[in-house]
Amino acid sequence: MLDGIRFEETGKPAVIVATSSFVRLATSIKRSMNLEDLPLVAVSHPLGDQKVAAAKAQTVAEEIVNALID
C-alpha cells in the first residue's frame, strides 16, 4: 500500500493490489490520504503458496494493466 502511495505522490502510475480481506482498509487509507483515484484491484484471500498466488495474479493481470493505462 505504501509503495503505491509513494509512486502516486511522485506522479508514477500505480495500482494497489489487495486481498479481499483488506479492500476496506485499503479504501479507507486511500480516502484518508485524498487518493480516491488511485486504482485498487482485489484478489481473493488468502494468497496461498507461490503457485496459488501466481494463479491468482494471472486472474487480475489484465485488470491491473488496464488500471495503469486508463
C-alpha positions as CSV (number, residue, x, y, z in Angstrom):
1,M,0.0,0.0,0.0
2,L,2.7,2.5,1.0
3,D,4.7,1.8,-2.2
4,G,1.7,2.6,-4.3
5,I,1.0,5.8,-2.4
6,R,4.6,6.9,-2.8
7,F,4.5,6.1,-6.6
8,E,1.3,8.1,-6.9
9,E,2.8,11.0,-5.0
10,T,5.7,11.2,-7.4
11,G,3.5,11.0,-10.4
12,K,4.4,7.4,-11.4
13,P,1.4,5.2,-12.3
14,A,0.5,2.8,-9.6
15,V,-2.2,0.2,-8.7
16,I,-2.9,-1.1,-5.3
17,V,-3.4,-4.8,-5.2
18,A,-5.1,-6.1,-2.0
19,T,-6.6,-9.3,-1.0
20,S,-10.4,-9.3,-0.4
21,S,-9.9,-9.2,3.3
22,F,-8.0,-5.9,3.1
23,V,-10.1,-4.0,0.5
24,R,-12.0,-2.0,3.1
25,L,-8.8,-1.0,4.8
26,A,-7.1,0.0,1.6
27,T,-10.1,2.0,0.5
28,S,-10.1,3.8,3.9
29,I,-6.4,4.6,3.6
30,K,-6.9,5.9,0.1
31,R,-9.7,8.2,1.2
32,S,-7.8,9.5,4.3
33,M,-4.9,10.4,2.0
34,N,-7.1,12.0,-0.7
35,L,-6.1,9.4,-3.2
36,E,-9.5,8.2,-4.2
37,D,-8.4,8.0,-7.9
38,L,-5.6,5.5,-7.0
39,P,-6.8,2.2,-8.6
40,L,-7.4,-0.7,-6.4
41,V,-7.5,-4.3,-7.6
42,A,-8.7,-7.1,-5.3
43,V,-7.7,-10.8,-5.4
44,S,-9.2,-13.5,-3.3
45,H,-7.9,-14.0,0.2
46,P,-5.6,-15.7,1.3
47,L,-2.9,-15.6,-1.4
48,G,-1.7,-19.1,-0.6
49,D,1.6,-20.6,-1.6
50,Q,3.7,-19.3,-4.5
51,K,1.9,-21.4,-7.1
52,V,-1.6,-20.4,-5.9
53,A,-0.6,-16.7,-5.7
54,A,0.8,-16.8,-9.2
55,A,-2.5,-18.3,-10.5
56,K,-4.5,-15.5,-8.7
57,A,-2.1,-12.9,-10.2
58,Q,-3.0,-14.2,-13.6
59,T,-6.7,-13.7,-13.0
60,V,-6.2,-9.9,-12.3
61,A,-3.2,-9.1,-14.5
62,E,-5.4,-7.6,-17.3
63,E,-7.3,-5.5,-14.8
64,I,-4.0,-4.2,-13.3
65,V,-2.7,-3.3,-16.8
66,N,-6.0,-1.6,-17.7
67,A,-5.9,0.4,-14.5
68,L,-2.4,1.6,-15.3
69,I,-3.2,2.8,-18.8
70,D,-6.6,4.3,-18.2
